[in-house]
Amino acid sequence: MFELTPERIWILIAGAILILAILFFGRPRKPGQGRRVARGGEEPGPGRVEPTLGEQLEVELAGGEPAAPVEGTQEGLFGDEERALDELGKRPSDAFDKIVTVYLAARAGEKLRGPDIVVAAAKVGLVYGHMGVFHRLVERQPERGPVFSVANIVKPGSFDLADIQSVETPAIAFFLTLPAPVSAMDAWDAMLPTAERMAELLGGLLLDEQRNALGRQRIGHIREELRAYDRQREAPPLTRPTRW
């Protein structure tokens, strides 16, 4: 029986934050949304640091205004190479129909360490990119967007590689956002073995979206749901019979 430990309670809370973040960044944007404008209507100049995913989420939930951008040297530090990296794993469209999530949790009393996560991600073929998380991309076609992504459940959800030695988290989340650049079933068949292998490498446990142990029965249900999703998208639209 699944034991409800303090770590699992934290996963419940952080998991809700993650889903809200995905919903916020995945929904269709209003005109002008996504452009950071300082108070007074002034456009952010070079060197300004944009709000993180977590900061944007907090603003959305609170219904307030984001803090004014902070002056810094981000533009000089990152430049074109960093901007190109940030495009890796970016979805061509913000619209989505469904999200499937699997959690990789540390065992009771333990944490997943940042350096170990980075090494495990590299071993299973994930790349670091958009939003500071890891992605599985379509081979030789990265512009099609992520097959699935892997985020930290601790806000802001990203992995800061510059400070990765100090990163510790109770769990990471694998999530595929549909429609994906491949069929839903192909995306799942890529994500599940990757999550299982990373669980072996990190000594963690796989949990479903309800934070229960991910067993064969739940895996079977997910596969049925995704087959139905693929069939629905492949089916031709219904047309009314012509009246003579």
C-alpha positions as CSV (number, residue, x, y, z in Angstrom):
1,M,0.0,0.0,0.0
2,F,1.3,3.4,-0.9
3,E,2.6,5.2,2.2
4,L,1.6,8.9,2.6
5,T,4.8,10.4,3.9
6,P,5.7,14.1,4.3
7,E,7.6,13.9,1.0
8,R,4.4,12.6,-0.8
9,I,2.3,15.4,0.7
10,W,4.8,17.9,-0.7
11,I,4.5,16.2,-4.1
12,L,0.7,16.6,-3.9
13,I,1.1,20.4,-3.4
14,A,3.9,20.8,-5.9
15,G,2.2,18.7,-8.5
16,A,-0.8,21.1,-8.4
17,I,1.5,24.0,-8.9
18,L,3.1,22.3,-11.9
19,I,-0.2,21.6,-13.6
20,L,-1.3,25.2,-13.0
21,A,2.0,26.4,-14.6
22,I,1.4,24.2,-17.6
23,L,-2.1,25.4,-18.0
24,F,-1.0,29.0,-17.7
25,F,1.8,28.7,-20.3
26,G,-0.2,26.4,-22.6
27,R,-3.4,28.4,-23.0
28,P,-3.9,30.6,-26.1
29,R,-2.4,34.0,-25.4
30,K,-4.3,37.3,-25.6
31,P,-2.9,40.0,-27.9
32,G,0.2,41.4,-26.3
33,Q,0.4,38.7,-23.6
34,G,3.9,37.3,-23.2
35,R,5.6,40.6,-23.9
36,R,7.1,42.1,-20.7
37,V,6.3,45.8,-20.4
38,A,7.5,47.9,-17.5
39,R,5.2,50.2,-15.6
40,G,4.5,53.3,-17.6
41,G,4.4,51.3,-20.9
42,E,8.2,51.4,-21.3
43,E,9.6,48.4,-23.3
44,P,12.3,46.4,-21.4
45,G,15.7,47.4,-22.6
46,P,18.8,45.2,-23.1
47,G,20.0,43.6,-19.9
48,R,16.7,43.3,-18.2
49,V,15.9,40.0,-16.5
50,E,12.5,38.6,-17.3
51,P,10.2,37.1,-14.7
52,T,10.6,33.3,-14.1
53,L,7.8,30.8,-14.8
54,G,7.1,30.7,-11.0
55,E,6.9,34.5,-10.8
56,Q,4.5,34.7,-13.7
57,L,2.4,32.0,-12.2
58,E,2.2,33.8,-8.8
59,V,1.2,37.0,-10.5
60,E,-1.6,35.2,-12.5
61,L,-3.0,33.5,-9.4
62,A,-2.8,36.7,-7.4
63,G,-4.4,38.8,-10.1
64,G,-1.7,41.5,-9.7
65,E,1.1,43.1,-11.7
66,P,4.5,41.6,-12.1
67,A,7.4,43.4,-10.5
68,A,9.4,45.8,-12.6
69,P,12.2,44.1,-14.5
70,V,15.6,44.0,-12.8
71,E,18.5,45.7,-14.5
72,G,21.3,43.2,-15.1
73,T,23.7,41.7,-17.6
74,Q,21.7,38.8,-18.8
75,E,21.9,39.8,-22.5
76,G,25.6,40.0,-22.3
77,L,26.0,36.7,-20.5
78,F,23.8,34.6,-22.7
79,G,23.6,36.2,-26.2
80,D,22.6,34.4,-29.3
81,E,23.8,31.0,-28.2
82,E,21.6,31.1,-25.1
83,R,18.6,32.3,-27.1
84,A,19.1,29.4,-29.5
85,L,19.2,27.0,-26.6
86,D,16.0,28.4,-25.2
87,E,14.2,27.6,-28.4
88,L,14.9,23.8,-28.0
89,G,11.7,22.2,-26.8
90,K,9.5,25.2,-27.5
91,R,6.1,24.2,-28.7
92,P,5.1,25.7,-32.1
93,S,1.6,26.4,-30.6
94,D,0.4,27.2,-27.1
95,A,-2.9,25.4,-27.7
96,F,-3.3,21.9,-26.2
97,D,-6.0,19.3,-25.6
98,K,-4.6,17.0,-23.0
99,I,-1.7,16.5,-20.5
100,V,-0.3,13.2,-19.3
101,T,1.9,13.3,-16.3
102,V,4.2,10.8,-14.6
103,Y,6.2,11.7,-11.5
104,L,9.6,10.3,-10.5
105,A,9.8,10.7,-6.7
106,A,12.7,10.2,-4.4
107,R,12.3,7.5,-1.8
108,A,11.1,8.4,1.7
109,G,13.7,10.6,3.5
110,E,15.7,11.2,0.4
111,K,16.0,13.8,-2.4
112,L,16.9,13.8,-6.0
113,R,20.1,15.8,-6.6
114,G,20.6,18.2,-9.5
115,P,23.9,16.7,-10.8
116,D,22.5,13.2,-10.8
117,I,19.4,14.4,-12.7
118,V,21.5,16.0,-15.3
119,V,23.7,12.9,-15.8
120,A,20.6,10.7,-16.0
121,A,18.9,13.0,-18.4
122,A,21.9,12.9,-20.8
123,K,22.0,9.1,-20.6
124,V,18.4,8.7,-21.7
125,G,18.8,11.3,-24.6
126,L,17.1,14.3,-23.1
127,V,18.2,17.8,-24.0
128,Y,18.1,20.9,-21.9
129,G,16.3,23.8,-23.4
130,H,13.1,25.9,-23.3
131,M,11.9,27.1,-19.9
132,G,15.1,25.6,-18.3
133,V,13.7,22.0,-18.4
134,F,14.6,18.8,-20.3
135,H,13.0,17.6,-23.5
136,R,12.8,14.7,-25.8
137,L,12.9,16.0,-29.4
138,V,12.1,14.5,-32.7
139,E,15.4,13.3,-34.2
140,R,16.7,15.8,-36.8
141,Q,13.5,17.8,-36.5
142,P,13.7,19.8,-33.2
143,E,11.6,22.6,-34.6
144,R,8.6,20.4,-34.3
145,G,8.6,20.8,-30.5
146,P,8.9,18.4,-27.6
147,V,7.7,14.8,-27.6
148,F,7.6,15.2,-23.8
149,S,9.3,17.3,-21.2
150,V,10.8,16.9,-17.7
151,A,10.5,19.6,-15.1
152,N,11.3,20.1,-11.4
153,I,8.2,20.0,-9.2
154,V,9.8,22.7,-7.0
155,K,9.0,26.3,-8.1
156,P,9.9,27.7,-10.5
157,G,9.9,24.3,-12.2
158,S,13.2,24.8,-14.0
159,F,16.7,23.5,-13.5
160,D,19.3,26.2,-13.0
161,L,22.4,24.6,-14.5
162,A,24.6,27.4,-13.2
163,D,23.6,26.3,-9.6
164,I,22.9,22.7,-10.3
165,Q,25.2,21.4,-7.5
166,S,22.8,22.9,-4.9
167,V,19.6,21.6,-6.5
168,E,17.6,19.1,-4.5
169,T,14.0,18.1,-5.1
170,P,11.6,15.5,-3.8
171,A,10.5,14.6,-7.4
172,I,10.6,15.5,-11.1
173,A,7.6,15.4,-13.5
174,F,7.5,13.9,-16.9
175,F,4.7,15.4,-19.0
176,L,3.5,15.1,-22.5
177,T,1.3,17.8,-23.9
178,L,-1.1,16.8,-26.7
179,P,-1.2,17.3,-29.6
180,A,2.5,16.3,-29.7
181,P,4.8,16.3,-32.8
182,V,4.1,12.5,-33.0
183,S,1.0,10.4,-32.2
184,A,-0.1,10.3,-28.6
185,M,0.8,6.6,-28.4
186,D,4.3,7.1,-29.8
187,A,4.9,9.9,-27.4
188,W,3.8,7.7,-24.5
189,D,5.9,4.8,-25.7
190,A,8.9,7.2,-25.7
191,M,8.1,8.8,-22.3
192,L,7.4,5.7,-20.2
193,P,10.7,3.8,-20.9
194,T,12.6,7.0,-20.4
195,A,10.9,7.6,-17.0
196,E,11.5,4.0,-16.0
197,R,15.2,4.2,-16.9
198,M,15.7,7.4,-15.1
199,A,14.0,5.9,-12.1
200,E,16.6,3.1,-12.2
201,L,19.5,5.6,-12.5
202,L,18.2,7.8,-9.7
203,G,16.9,5.1,-7.4
204,G,13.4,6.7,-7.4
205,L,9.8,5.6,-7.7
206,L,7.4,6.2,-10.5
207,L,4.0,7.7,-9.5
208,D,0.9,8.5,-11.6
209,E,-0.9,11.8,-11.8
210,Q,-2.7,11.0,-8.5
211,R,0.7,10.4,-6.9
212,N,0.0,6.6,-6.5
213,A,2.5,4.0,-7.5
214,L,2.5,3.6,-11.3
215,G,1.4,0.0,-11.9
216,R,0.4,-2.1,-14.9
217,Q,-3.3,-1.4,-14.5
218,R,-2.9,2.4,-14.6
219,I,-0.4,2.1,-17.5
220,G,-3.0,0.1,-19.4
221,H,-5.7,2.7,-18.8
222,I,-3.4,5.5,-20.0
223,R,-2.6,3.6,-23.2
224,E,-6.4,3.1,-23.8
225,E,-7.0,6.8,-23.3
226,L,-4.2,7.7,-25.7
227,R,-5.4,5.2,-28.4
228,A,-8.8,6.8,-28.2
229,Y,-7.3,10.2,-28.5
230,D,-5.4,9.2,-31.6
231,R,-8.5,7.6,-33.1
232,Q,-10.5,10.7,-32.5
233,R,-8.0,13.0,-34.2
234,E,-7.6,10.6,-37.2
235,A,-11.4,10.3,-37.7
236,P,-12.8,12.5,-40.5
237,P,-15.2,15.2,-39.4
238,L,-18.9,14.3,-39.5
239,T,-20.9,16.0,-42.2
240,R,-24.6,16.4,-42.5
241,P,-26.3,14.4,-45.3
242,T,-27.1,16.4,-48.3
243,R,-30.8,17.1,-48.8
244,W,-32.2,16.8,-52.2
